[in-house]
């Protein structure tokens, strides 16, 4: 009998660490894991230890010269100028000891998740150590050394020949994954992110639709800054439901950046924990409707590691493991008590946010209308095609 869900985890995920004051902090994975363990929502039979990705697997996406450069940087043997050509040694992606091994561990975690689903052991698999969607074939970018999501998709395509729907709800555009599969008609990418007018990486416009045979399989919704829950959820549901019906995937891979929250220091969106119930709930439904449940969920961005990320990612596990029921009520007191002294901010005590955590947005109606226009522009070609086929 196939098990419902597995949680890929190792404390070694924390070895992917640029420096103490860097915003990308994998302690958030530990905090999520400990939150679930504290409430007895995750048992040992559901935890899967990840393997480390091989060089050959990493090179499914990344050029050999780039992988070699990362390895040399790992042992302090990469000249600074050469490193900068590969995006290594920048302010965003500084060099750290054993960075190749740490990055390969994250990739291996995602491949472990993929194998557990496609071998038929589990319907759903989660690897919150992964989701590094900015990595390019020959270049590190945006805190991302190796693009585990892209490697996993290429692995799925080669090993199983499945059509893959990649859904990215990080506040930052999933640029690396999009460009790697921009001409592949069997990989459909959907990214819902804050507009690049204000935010890294500055890409992800509606007119980025794919290239050659892949034209029509790249979808972007660059929502306006200060977008709130209702508009975000409306955009997400309408686009994902329409695109899934159009593309009919064999497996869904989701990147679950938790940086659209109003508390996040690196984005300008005004969402609360409400969206982090809806995002996995619909992904779970789409996976069951089109893919016989095959769903691999990854981490991603999320820079308020204390108040936001553990709650957001734990809700994905709640829905994946329980079949659609999010956690509610109070957080476990033993978890709050364990971490409150180390946390630089006051920890939340409930799963939901208060309604007054930010001031009212004066342009709410205008922002909502702009987002609706974007959705209509994005989906009109699909609607026209469906009308023609009728």
C-alpha positions in Angstrom: 0.0 0.0 0.0 1.3 3.4 -1.0 2.0 5.7 2.0 0.6 9.2 2.0 3.6 11.5 2.5 7.3 11.6 3.4 9.4 14.4 4.9 13.0 14.5 3.6 15.3 15.8 6.3 18.8 15.9 7.7 20.5 18.3 10.0 23.2 18.6 7.3 20.9 20.9 5.4 22.2 23.6 7.8 25.7 23.2 6.3 24.5 25.2 3.4 25.5 28.4 5.1 27.1 31.5 3.6 27.8 33.4 6.8 26.2 34.2 10.1 24.5 37.4 9.0 23.4 36.2 5.5 19.6 36.3 5.1 19.5 32.7 3.7 19.4 30.6 6.8 18.6 26.9 6.7 17.9 26.9 10.4 14.3 27.5 9.2 14.2 23.8 8.1 15.2 22.7 11.6 12.6 25.0 13.1 9.9 23.5 10.8 11.0 20.0 11.6 11.0 20.6 15.3 7.6 22.3 15.2 6.1 19.2 13.6 7.9 16.9 16.0 6.7 19.0 19.0 3.1 18.5 18.0 3.5 14.8 17.2 2.5 15.5 13.6 5.6 13.8 12.2 6.7 10.3 13.1 9.9 8.5 12.3 8.4 6.3 9.7 7.6 9.4 7.7 11.1 10.8 7.7 13.4 10.0 4.9 17.2 10.6 5.0 18.5 12.2 1.8 21.3 11.0 -0.3 23.9 13.4 -1.8 23.6 14.1 -5.5 26.3 12.8 -7.8 28.3 15.0 -10.1 26.5 13.3 -13.1 23.1 14.2 -11.6 24.1 17.8 -11.0 25.4 18.0 -14.6 22.0 17.1 -15.9 21.5 20.9 -15.7 24.8 22.5 -14.8 27.9 22.8 -17.1 31.0 20.8 -16.1 33.1 23.9 -15.9 30.7 25.5 -13.4 30.6 22.4 -11.2 34.4 22.2 -11.2 34.5 25.9 -10.3 32.2 25.3 -7.3 34.4 22.4 -6.2 37.5 24.6 -6.4 35.8 27.4 -4.5 34.9 24.9 -1.8 38.6 24.4 -1.0 39.7 28.0 -1.6 41.3 27.2 -4.9 39.2 29.4 -7.2 40.7 32.8 -8.2 38.4 35.7 -7.4 37.9 36.9 -11.0 37.1 33.5 -12.3 34.6 33.0 -9.4 32.8 36.2 -10.3 32.3 34.9 -13.9 30.4 32.0 -12.4 28.4 34.2 -9.9 30.5 32.7 -7.0 32.0 35.1 -4.4 29.4 37.8 -4.8 27.5 39.5 -2.0 24.5 37.3 -2.6 26.3 34.1 -3.0 29.6 34.3 -1.1 32.1 31.4 -1.0 32.1 29.1 2.0 34.0 25.9 2.9 32.7 22.7 1.4 30.0 24.6 -0.5 29.9 21.9 -3.2 29.1 19.1 -0.8 26.5 21.3 1.0 24.8 22.2 -2.2 24.9 18.6 -3.5 23.2 17.5 -0.3 20.3 19.8 -1.0 20.0 18.5 -4.6 20.2 14.9 -3.3 17.3 15.7 -0.9 15.1 16.7 -3.8 16.1 13.7 -5.9 15.4 11.5 -2.9 11.9 13.1 -2.7 11.4 12.5 -6.4 12.4 8.8 -6.2 10.2 8.2 -3.2 7.2 9.4 -5.2 8.0 7.9 -8.6 9.0 4.5 -7.1 5.5 4.4 -5.7 6.5 4.5 -2.0 4.7 7.8 -1.3 2.1 9.9 -3.0 3.7 13.1 -1.8 7.3 14.1 -0.8 8.6 17.3 0.8 12.1 18.6 0.8 12.2 22.0 2.4 16.0 22.1 2.1 15.6 22.5 -1.6 13.8 25.0 -3.9 16.9 26.9 -5.0 15.3 28.2 -8.2 17.7 31.0 -9.2 20.6 28.8 -10.2 21.6 28.9 -13.9 23.5 26.4 -16.0 26.8 28.2 -15.6 26.1 30.6 -12.8 25.1 30.9 -9.2 22.5 33.6 -8.4 20.3 34.8 -5.6 21.6 32.6 -2.9 21.4 29.5 -5.2 24.4 27.5 -6.1 22.8 24.4 -7.7 19.3 24.5 -9.0 17.8 21.4 -7.4 14.3 22.0 -8.8 15.6 22.1 -12.4 17.9 19.1 -11.8 14.9 17.1 -10.4 12.7 18.1 -13.4 15.4 17.0 -15.9 15.8 13.8 -13.9 12.1 13.1 -14.1 12.1 13.8 -17.8 15.0 11.4 -18.5 14.0 8.7 -16.1 10.3 8.6 -16.5 9.4 10.9 -19.5 6.7 12.5 -17.5 5.1 15.9 -18.2 6.1 18.2 -15.4 4.1 21.1 -14.0 6.4 23.4 -12.0 4.5 25.9 -9.7 6.5 28.6 -8.0 4.9 30.9 -5.4 8.1 32.5 -4.1 7.9 36.3 -4.0 10.9 36.2 -6.4 10.5 35.1 -10.0 11.6 31.4 -10.6 14.0 32.6 -13.3 16.5 29.7 -13.3 13.9 27.0 -13.7 12.0 28.9 -16.3 15.0 29.6 -18.6 16.4 26.1 -18.3 13.1 24.7 -19.7 12.1 27.6 -21.8 12.1 25.6 -25.0 10.8 22.3 -23.6 7.1 21.6 -24.4 6.9 18.9 -21.7 7.8 21.2 -18.8 5.3 23.9 -17.9 6.4 26.6 -15.5 4.1 28.8 -13.6 5.6 31.6 -11.4 3.5 33.9 -9.3 5.8 36.6 -7.8 6.1 40.2 -7.0 6.7 42.4 -10.1 10.3 42.7 -11.1 10.0 46.5 -11.1 10.9 46.5 -7.5 12.4 43.1 -6.7 15.2 40.7 -7.7 15.7 39.2 -10.3 13.7 41.8 -12.4 12.3 39.1 -14.8 9.1 37.2 -15.0 6.9 39.3 -17.2 3.7 38.1 -18.7 5.2 38.1 -22.2 7.8 35.5 -21.2 5.9 32.6 -22.8 8.5 30.1 -23.9 10.6 29.6 -27.0 10.4 27.4 -30.1 8.6 24.2 -29.2 8.2 25.4 -25.6 6.2 28.5 -26.6 3.1 28.6 -24.5 4.4 26.5 -21.6 5.9 29.4 -19.6 3.5 31.4 -17.4 4.2 34.4 -15.2 2.0 36.6 -13.0 4.1 39.5 -11.7 1.7 40.8 -9.1 1.9 44.3 -7.8 3.7 45.3 -4.6 1.5 45.3 -1.5 -0.8 42.6 -2.9 -2.9 41.2 -0.1 -4.4 37.7 0.6 -7.6 37.9 -1.4 -5.9 39.0 -4.6 -3.0 36.6 -4.2 -5.3 33.6 -3.7 -7.6 34.7 -6.6 -4.6 34.9 -8.9 -3.2 31.6 -7.7 -6.4 29.6 -8.0 -7.5 30.9 -11.4 -4.1 30.5 -13.1 -3.2 27.1 -11.6 -6.6 25.5 -12.2 -6.7 26.8 -15.8 -3.1 25.9 -16.6 -3.4 22.4 -15.1 -6.5 21.7 -17.1 -4.7 22.9 -20.3 -1.3 21.2 -19.7 -2.5 17.9 -18.0 0.7 17.1 -16.1 1.9 13.7 -15.0 3.6 15.1 -11.8 3.5 18.5 -10.0 6.6 20.0 -8.5 6.0 23.1 -6.3 8.5 25.6 -5.0 7.1 27.0 -1.7 9.0 30.2 -0.9 7.5 31.7 2.2 8.5 35.3 1.5 5.2 36.8 0.3 4.3 37.3 3.9 4.1 40.9 5.1 6.8 40.2 7.8 9.4 39.1 5.2 12.3 41.6 5.0 13.1 41.0 1.3 9.8 41.6 -0.4 6.9 44.1 -0.5 3.9 41.9 -0.5 1.2 42.1 2.3 0.0 38.5 2.7 -0.5 36.6 5.9 -0.6 33.0 6.9 -3.9 32.6 5.1 -2.2 32.1 1.8 0.0 29.3 3.2 -3.1 27.2 3.8 -4.5 27.8 0.3 -1.2 27.3 -1.7 -0.7 23.6 -0.6 -4.4 22.8 -0.5 -4.9 23.6 -4.2 -1.5 22.0 -5.2 -2.7 18.8 -3.4 -6.0 18.9 -5.3 -4.3 19.4 -8.7 -1.9 16.5 -8.0 -4.8 14.2 -7.1 -6.9 15.4 -10.1 -4.3 15.0 -12.8 -1.3 13.1 -11.4 -2.6 10.3 -9.3 -1.3 12.2 -6.3 2.3 12.6 -7.5 3.5 15.8 -5.9 7.0 16.9 -4.8 7.0 20.0 -2.6 10.2 22.1 -2.1 11.2 25.0 0.1 12.6 28.2 -1.4 12.8 31.8 -0.1 11.6 32.9 3.3 13.6 35.3 5.4 11.5 35.7 8.5 12.7 32.3 9.7 11.1 32.5 13.2 7.6 33.8 12.7 6.7 32.8 9.2 8.6 30.0 7.6 8.1 27.2 10.2 4.3 27.8 10.2 4.0 28.1 6.4 6.0 25.0 5.7 4.4 23.0 8.5 1.0 23.7 6.8 2.3 22.0 3.6 3.0 18.9 5.7 -0.4 19.1 7.4 -2.2 19.0 4.0 0.2 16.5 2.3 0.0 14.1 5.2 -3.6 14.5 6.4 -5.3 14.9 3.0 -6.3 18.6 3.1 -6.7 19.7 6.7 -4.5 22.6 7.8 -3.4 23.1 11.4 -5.3 25.6 13.4 -5.5 27.0 16.9 -2.4 27.5 19.2 1.1 26.5 18.4 2.6 23.9 20.7 3.8 25.7 23.8 6.9 23.5 24.2 8.1 24.7 20.7 7.5 28.3 21.6 9.2 27.9 25.0 12.2 26.1 23.4 13.0 28.8 20.9 11.8 32.1 22.3 15.1 33.0 23.9 17.1 32.4 20.7 14.6 34.2 18.5 15.3 37.9 17.9 11.6 38.6 17.5 8.5 37.6 19.6 7.4 34.2 18.4 3.7 33.7 17.4 1.5 31.6 19.6 -1.1 30.7 17.0 -1.2 29.3 13.5 -3.1 32.2 12.1 -2.1 35.9 12.1 -4.0 38.7 13.8 -5.9 40.9 11.4 -4.1 44.0 12.5 -0.4 43.0 11.8 -0.1 45.7 9.1 -1.8 49.0 8.3 -4.6 49.1 5.7 -3.3 49.4 2.1 -4.8 52.6 0.5 -4.4 51.2 -3.1 -6.1 47.8 -2.4 -8.8 48.1 -5.1 -6.3 49.4 -7.7 -3.8 46.6 -6.9 -6.5 43.9 -7.1 -7.7 45.2 -10.5 -4.2 45.3 -11.9 -3.6 41.7 -10.9 -6.9 40.7 -12.5 -5.8 42.3 -15.8 -2.5 40.4 -15.7 -4.4 37.1 -15.2 -6.7 37.8 -18.1 -3.8 38.7 -20.3 -1.9 35.5 -19.3 -4.8 33.1 -19.8 -6.5 34.6 -22.8 -4.5 32.5 -25.3 -5.6 29.3 -23.5 -9.2 30.5 -23.4 -9.0 31.3 -27.1 -7.6 27.9 -28.0 -10.3 26.1 -25.9 -13.0 28.1 -27.6 -11.6 27.3 -31.0 -11.5 23.5 -30.1 -15.1 23.6 -29.0 
